[in-house]
Amino acid sequence: MIEVADIFRQFGDAYIAAFGDSMLPSNKRAMCDIVDCRTEAMGGHLYECDSCHEQIYSYHSCKNRSCPKCHTDQTRRWLDLRKEEMLPIPYFHVIITMPEILRSLCQSNQIDAYGTFMKACADAILELAKDPKHVGGLVGVLMVLHTCNQQMLHHPHTHCLVTGGGITDNGSWNPARQGFLFPLKALSRLVRGKFLSTLKRLRPDINIPEAAWQQNWVSHCTVWGKGEQAVLDYLARYVFRIAITNSRIVAMDDQTVTFRYKDRKKRRWRNGT
């Protein structure tokens, strides 16, 4: 099987030479960790059978959250901790996608832009839910950020697990209406305004395109289940999820890598390079 580590060994140096100046230190560290994972570079332990005395040397894992060999155990441990926080109530799955006009700006200013994006999404959800016309209470939000899609293209979006109800000012529980949390157009406009105004104040040196203030943002909201089931069905797919797993890599030659991706519109798997 071809692994992500094999790709980095073959193309990593050339990639860093071309784009290293714009890469975050954490990205470079992930590349190095994935290459070294379960190799001599990581060291290891020698195990010996008590009966036959056969010895086996096992290399250590890198434990980097981006490593396709290590992320499964990390995900399970994280999910086990989150289960106790889930309430026995309906949850909503909310997805908010950044428009294309702002993606290159975010890619060049990742720390400030992504942090501002996630905060804008959370604040907008809390503000709309607090409105008496909708939930009328303080909802719970658990959120993760994805920066690419199945085709490995830059596509920043947030996945949010939102409680189907909230705590009112007097401390009582107010459930959301069945199948409805708040209007998505209002959510999109609110996220856009919060994101752009905050980023402009935080980073006045960034040139935000004027058209971005009128650009529509895409958001979706669906009912997702109750309590622990929401964690198992939803979070397991997205928390600590890496960009691509080893099993999706089909082939590699001197110039290209072929991988599988899911065409969600046609609901079928395709190959891309």
Secondary structure, 3 states (H helix, E strand, C coil): CCCHHHHHHHHHHHHHHHHHHHCCHHHHHHHHHHHHCCCHHHCEEEEECCCCCCEEEEECCCCCCCCCCCHHHHHHHHHHHHHCCCCCCEEEEEEEECCHHHHHHHHHCHHHHHHHHHHHHHHHHHHHHHCCCCCCCECCEEEEEEEECCCCCEEEEEEEEEECEEECCCCCEEECCCCCCCCHHHHHHHHHHHHHHHHHHHCCCCCCCHHHHCCCCEEEEEEEEEHHHHHHHHHHHHCCCCCCCHHHEEEECCCCEEEEEEECCCCEEEEEC
